[in-house]
Amino acid sequence: MTVTSNAAVRENVINAYRKLLSLGRMMPAGKKKEETLSQIRSQFRSNSGETKPEEIAQMLKKANSSL
């Protein structure tokens, strides 16, 4: 991957993360909302070390399908 494509992938990942958190924050207050936000955060953190472009693309596809 080139520097430009790395930056583009990073931007796409950050945008997906922000969108998912934003949607989670729109949920009614309660345990489900907190669990959802916690799950979003933990999933992104657990995959933060991924470097394979194919894996990142697959995870982004999964994240975007949740939107």
Secondary structure, DSSP 8 states (H G I E B T S, - for coil): --HHHHHHHHHHHHHHHHHHHHHHHTS-SSHHHHHHHHHHHHHHHHTTT---HHHHHHHHHHHHHH-
